[in-house]
Amino acid sequence: MYFVNIDAGTTNTRIYVWKGRAVIAEASRPVGVRDTAITGSKVALTGAVREAIHEALTKAGLTVSSDVTFVASGMITSNVGLFELPHLVAPAGIAELAAGMVKADLPEVVERPIWFIPGVRNANKPVTPENCEAMDIMRGEETEAIGVISHLNISGPAIVALPGSHSKFVKINRDLRIDGCITTISGEMLDVITQNTILASSLDRKFSEEVDEKALIQGAQSCRDVGLARSCFLVRILDIFSDMTLNQRANFLFGAVLYSDIQALKNSKALKIDENISLVVCGKRVLKQALEILLKADRFFQGEIRAVPNSSVSLSGLGALEIICFARMNSVKG
């Protein structure tokens, strides 16, 4: 039995072909639901998913007529995706996600049914300005969280940290169900600050290439003491008056922006964490390393903090595989 995982996000679409627990082929396209939101048309996204599926199957030596099960997750199930599904309400674990899957025919994408995995939202409504901080949503991170649980055999309660353009912090309860999440736009902020503000010249429009622990922590401490906006401008001060290197200045900014995420994590009404909760940090190497350093340097956190080891395994794909296999083993019907 082969599985094809369709992971469509905001800006990219990735296809993984699985045989058992191993990825045997993959393909990607730099197209996501943002293209639909901008153009109002799903043509680009449909074409990108179709082409990437064909490429991945060809690499694996398969065709659509082979014994292949297709499963999709991520923003592909949003209103600007290819098949909209409502969010499940937290708490939701692998059983709820398996039961919430829906099988649909999209012949314009592939001539086989596709199982779509729903996203998860926090349990809080109606939303008002007074309580909106307790609400959040995810599409795709739920499968990644299930993948992390499986890959690392973690126990709850725990926080799965997923830093990126939109950083997510997903809370896993004692029953290994998703209790909720919070989202920040720290990655987008870092990009805008680095590329499109007065700091661009002080940073040479470059992000941190290697973590400088001292500069990273200094940036975090600055954000804690005087806030993010002031800390950002201090990068220019350091450029003009100090002997800090370009990478050190980038790390100072990196630390300030990431500390704003840590503040959100500690203070969010959506998660209500305590100091003993365990944390698992995922993401690209520099992001993962930097966030792990800052979490360990913060005196609030007393529980275990560990980063996911570097691996070629797609955690989102592994999670999707776990969910559909659970559905089959337990005769769950979408």
C-alpha positions as CSV (number, residue, x, y, z in Angstrom):
1,M,0.0,0.0,0.0
2,Y,1.2,3.5,-1.0
3,F,0.1,6.8,0.4
4,V,0.4,10.2,-1.2
5,N,0.3,13.1,1.2
6,I,-0.7,16.5,-0.2
7,D,0.6,19.3,2.1
8,A,-0.6,22.6,0.7
9,G,0.2,25.7,2.6
10,T,0.0,29.5,2.2
11,T,2.9,29.8,-0.3
12,N,4.1,26.2,-1.1
13,T,2.6,22.8,-2.0
14,R,4.6,19.6,-1.2
15,I,3.7,16.1,-2.2
16,Y,5.2,13.0,-0.5
17,V,4.8,9.4,-1.6
18,W,5.0,7.0,1.3
19,K,5.7,3.2,1.2
20,G,5.2,2.0,4.7
21,R,6.9,4.5,7.0
22,A,9.4,5.8,4.4
23,V,9.1,8.6,1.8
24,I,10.2,7.2,-1.5
25,A,9.5,10.3,-3.7
26,E,8.5,13.9,-3.3
27,A,7.8,17.0,-5.4
28,S,6.9,20.6,-4.7
29,R,5.6,23.8,-6.3
30,P,6.0,27.4,-5.1
31,V,2.2,27.9,-5.2
32,G,-0.2,27.9,-2.3
33,V,-3.5,29.3,-1.2
34,R,-2.1,32.8,-1.2
35,D,-2.3,32.7,-5.0
36,T,-6.0,31.9,-4.7
37,A,-6.6,34.8,-2.2
38,I,-4.7,37.2,-4.5
39,T,-6.3,36.2,-7.9
40,G,-9.7,35.0,-6.7
41,S,-9.1,31.9,-8.8
42,K,-8.1,28.3,-7.9
43,V,-6.6,27.6,-11.3
44,A,-3.0,28.1,-10.2
45,L,-3.3,26.0,-7.1
46,T,-5.2,23.2,-8.9
47,G,-2.5,23.1,-11.6
48,A,0.3,23.1,-9.1
49,V,-1.1,20.2,-7.0
50,R,-1.9,18.2,-10.1
51,E,1.6,18.7,-11.6
52,A,3.4,17.9,-8.3
53,I,1.3,14.7,-7.8
54,H,2.2,13.6,-11.3
55,E,5.9,14.3,-10.8
56,A,6.1,12.6,-7.4
57,L,4.2,9.5,-8.7
58,T,6.5,9.3,-11.7
59,K,9.6,9.5,-9.4
60,A,8.2,6.6,-7.4
61,G,7.4,4.5,-10.5
62,L,3.7,4.7,-9.8
63,T,0.6,5.9,-11.6
64,V,-2.8,7.0,-10.4
65,S,-4.1,3.5,-11.1
66,S,-1.7,2.0,-8.6
67,D,-2.8,0.9,-5.2
68,V,-2.4,4.5,-3.8
69,T,-4.4,6.3,-1.1
70,F,-4.4,10.1,-1.3
71,V,-4.6,12.2,1.9
72,A,-4.5,16.0,2.1
73,S,-4.0,18.5,4.9
74,G,-3.2,22.1,5.5
75,M,-4.6,25.3,4.0
76,I,-5.9,23.2,1.1
77,T,-9.0,22.7,3.4
78,S,-9.6,26.4,3.9
79,N,-12.0,28.7,2.0
80,V,-9.2,29.6,-0.4
81,G,-8.1,26.0,-0.8
82,L,-9.5,23.3,-3.0
83,F,-11.9,21.6,-0.6
84,E,-13.2,23.6,2.4
85,L,-13.7,21.8,5.7
86,P,-14.8,23.4,9.0
87,H,-12.4,23.3,11.9
88,L,-12.8,20.6,14.6
89,V,-13.2,22.1,18.1
90,A,-10.5,21.4,20.6
91,P,-9.8,19.2,22.4
92,A,-9.1,16.9,19.3
93,G,-6.7,14.0,19.0
94,I,-6.0,11.4,16.4
95,A,-9.4,9.7,16.9
96,E,-11.3,13.0,16.3
97,L,-9.1,13.9,13.3
98,A,-9.6,10.5,11.8
99,A,-13.4,10.7,12.3
100,G,-13.4,14.2,10.9
101,M,-11.8,13.3,7.6
102,V,-13.9,13.7,4.4
103,K,-13.4,11.8,1.1
104,A,-14.0,13.8,-2.0
105,D,-13.5,13.5,-5.7
106,L,-11.5,16.2,-7.4
107,P,-10.9,14.9,-10.9
108,E,-9.3,18.1,-12.0
109,V,-6.5,17.3,-9.5
110,V,-6.2,13.5,-9.6
111,E,-8.5,10.7,-10.8
112,R,-8.7,9.1,-7.4
113,P,-10.6,10.2,-4.3
114,I,-8.7,12.3,-1.8
115,W,-9.1,12.1,2.0
116,F,-9.1,15.6,3.5
117,I,-8.0,16.2,7.2
118,P,-9.7,19.1,8.9
119,G,-8.0,21.8,10.9
120,V,-8.6,22.5,14.6
121,R,-9.8,25.6,16.4
122,N,-9.8,26.6,20.1
123,A,-13.0,26.1,22.0
124,N,-14.2,29.7,22.5
125,K,-17.2,31.5,21.1
126,P,-18.7,33.9,20.4
127,V,-15.5,35.9,19.9
128,T,-15.4,39.5,21.2
129,P,-12.5,42.1,21.5
130,E,-12.5,41.2,25.2
131,N,-11.9,37.5,24.8
132,C,-10.4,37.2,21.3
133,E,-6.9,36.3,22.6
134,A,-8.3,32.9,23.7
135,M,-9.3,32.0,20.2
136,D,-7.0,30.6,17.5
137,I,-7.0,28.3,14.5
138,M,-4.7,25.9,12.7
139,R,-4.7,24.0,9.4
140,G,-1.8,21.6,8.9
141,E,-0.2,22.1,12.3
142,E,-2.6,19.5,13.7
143,T,-1.1,16.8,11.5
144,E,2.4,18.0,12.3
145,A,1.7,17.8,16.0
146,I,0.4,14.2,15.6
147,G,3.6,13.5,13.6
148,V,5.7,14.9,16.5
149,I,3.9,12.8,19.1
150,S,4.5,9.7,17.0
151,H,8.1,10.5,16.0
152,L,9.3,11.4,19.5
153,N,6.8,9.3,21.5
154,I,6.1,12.3,23.7
155,S,3.7,12.4,26.6
156,G,1.5,15.3,27.6
157,P,1.0,17.9,28.8
158,A,3.4,19.5,26.3
159,I,3.8,22.4,23.9
160,V,4.8,21.7,20.4
161,A,6.5,24.9,19.1
162,L,6.4,25.4,15.3
163,P,8.3,28.6,14.5
164,G,8.0,30.0,11.0
165,S,6.4,32.7,9.0
166,H,3.3,32.1,11.2
167,S,4.7,30.6,14.4
168,K,2.4,28.2,16.1
169,F,2.5,26.9,19.7
170,V,0.2,23.8,20.0
171,K,-0.8,22.5,23.4
172,I,-1.1,18.7,23.9
173,N,-3.0,17.5,26.9
174,R,-2.4,14.4,29.1
175,D,-4.6,12.3,26.7
176,L,-2.4,13.4,23.7
177,R,-5.2,15.5,22.3
178,I,-4.7,19.0,20.9
179,D,-6.1,21.4,23.6
180,G,-5.6,24.5,21.5
181,C,-2.9,26.8,20.0
182,I,-1.7,30.3,19.6
183,T,-0.3,31.9,16.4
184,T,2.0,34.8,15.9
185,I,3.3,36.5,12.7
186,S,6.9,36.7,14.1
187,G,8.5,35.3,10.9
188,E,6.7,37.8,8.7
189,M,7.6,40.6,11.1
190,L,11.2,39.6,11.0
191,D,11.1,39.6,7.2
192,V,9.5,43.0,7.0
193,I,11.8,44.5,9.6
194,T,14.9,43.1,7.8
195,Q,13.9,44.0,4.3
196,N,11.6,47.0,4.4
197,T,12.5,49.3,7.3
198,I,15.4,51.7,8.2
199,L,17.1,48.6,9.6
200,A,17.6,47.1,6.1
201,S,21.0,48.9,5.8
202,S,22.1,47.9,9.3
203,L,21.3,44.2,8.4
204,D,22.3,44.3,4.8
205,R,18.8,42.8,4.2
206,K,20.1,39.5,5.6
207,F,18.8,37.2,8.3
208,S,20.9,35.4,10.9
209,E,22.9,32.6,9.2
210,E,24.3,31.2,12.3
211,V,23.1,31.5,15.9
212,D,25.2,33.8,18.1
213,E,23.9,32.9,21.6
214,K,25.2,36.0,23.4
215,A,23.7,38.4,20.9
216,L,20.5,36.4,20.7
217,I,19.9,36.6,24.4
218,Q,20.9,40.3,24.5
219,G,18.1,41.0,22.0
220,A,15.6,39.0,24.0
221,Q,16.5,40.8,27.2
222,S,16.2,44.1,25.4
223,C,12.7,43.2,24.3
224,R,11.8,42.1,27.8
225,D,13.0,45.4,29.2
226,V,12.0,48.1,26.7
227,G,9.7,46.3,24.2
228,L,10.0,45.1,20.6
229,A,9.8,48.5,18.8
230,R,12.6,50.1,20.8
231,S,14.7,46.9,20.6
232,C,14.4,47.0,16.8
233,F,15.7,50.5,16.6
234,L,18.6,49.6,18.8
235,V,19.9,47.4,15.9
236,R,20.6,50.7,14.1
237,I,22.3,52.1,17.2
238,L,24.5,49.0,17.4
239,D,25.4,49.4,13.7
240,I,26.5,53.0,14.1
241,F,28.2,53.0,17.5
242,S,29.3,49.4,18.3
243,D,31.7,46.8,16.9
244,M,28.9,44.2,16.6
245,T,29.2,42.1,13.4
246,L,26.4,41.9,10.9
247,N,25.5,38.4,12.1
248,Q,25.5,39.5,15.7
249,R,23.1,42.4,14.9
250,A,20.9,40.0,13.0
251,N,20.9,37.8,16.1
252,F,20.0,40.7,18.4
253,L,16.9,41.4,16.2
254,F,16.2,37.7,16.0
255,G,16.2,37.4,19.8
256,A,14.0,40.4,20.3
257,V,11.3,39.1,17.8
258,L,11.4,35.6,19.2
259,Y,11.1,36.9,22.8
260,S,7.8,38.5,21.8
261,D,6.7,34.9,20.9
262,I,7.8,33.6,24.3
263,Q,5.9,36.4,26.1
264,A,2.8,35.3,24.1
265,L,3.4,31.7,25.1
266,K,3.7,32.5,28.8
267,N,0.8,34.9,29.0
268,S,-1.8,33.6,26.5
269,K,-5.2,32.9,27.9
270,A,-5.6,30.4,25.0
271,L,-3.0,28.0,26.5
272,K,-2.9,28.8,30.2
273,I,0.4,27.0,30.7
274,D,2.4,26.5,33.9
275,E,6.1,26.5,34.4
276,N,6.4,22.7,34.5
277,I,5.1,22.0,31.0
278,S,7.4,20.2,28.6
279,L,8.3,21.9,25.3
280,V,9.3,20.3,21.9
281,V,10.7,22.7,19.4
282,C,10.5,22.0,15.7
283,G,11.4,24.0,12.6
284,K,14.4,24.8,10.4
285,R,17.8,24.5,12.0
286,V,18.5,28.2,12.9
287,L,14.9,28.9,14.0
288,K,14.8,25.7,16.1
289,Q,18.2,26.3,17.7
290,A,17.5,30.0,18.5
291,L,14.1,29.3,20.1
292,E,15.4,26.4,22.1
293,I,18.2,28.6,23.5
294,L,15.8,31.4,24.5
295,L,13.3,29.0,26.1
296,K,16.1,27.4,28.2
297,A,17.4,30.9,29.2
298,D,14.0,32.0,30.4
299,R,13.6,31.3,34.1
300,F,9.8,30.7,33.8
301,F,10.2,27.3,32.1
302,Q,11.1,24.5,34.5
303,G,10.0,21.5,32.4
304,E,11.9,19.5,29.8
305,I,12.8,21.5,26.7
306,R,14.1,19.7,23.7
307,A,14.4,20.2,19.9
308,V,13.3,17.7,17.3
309,P,16.5,16.1,15.9
310,N,17.4,17.0,12.3
311,S,15.7,14.5,10.1
312,S,14.5,14.0,6.6
313,V,11.1,12.8,7.9
314,S,8.2,15.1,7.0
315,L,6.4,15.4,10.4
316,S,3.3,16.7,8.8
317,G,3.3,13.8,6.3
318,L,3.9,11.3,9.1
319,G,1.0,12.8,11.1
320,A,-1.3,12.5,8.1
321,L,-0.2,8.9,7.7
322,E,-0.9,8.2,11.4
323,I,-4.4,9.7,11.1
324,I,-5.5,7.8,8.0
325,C,-3.9,4.5,9.3
326,F,-5.8,5.0,12.6
327,A,-9.0,5.5,10.6
328,R,-8.5,2.3,8.7
329,M,-7.6,0.2,11.8
330,N,-10.6,1.5,13.6
331,S,-13.0,1.4,10.7
332,V,-13.6,5.2,11.0
333,K,-15.5,6.6,8.1
334,G,-15.2,10.2,6.9
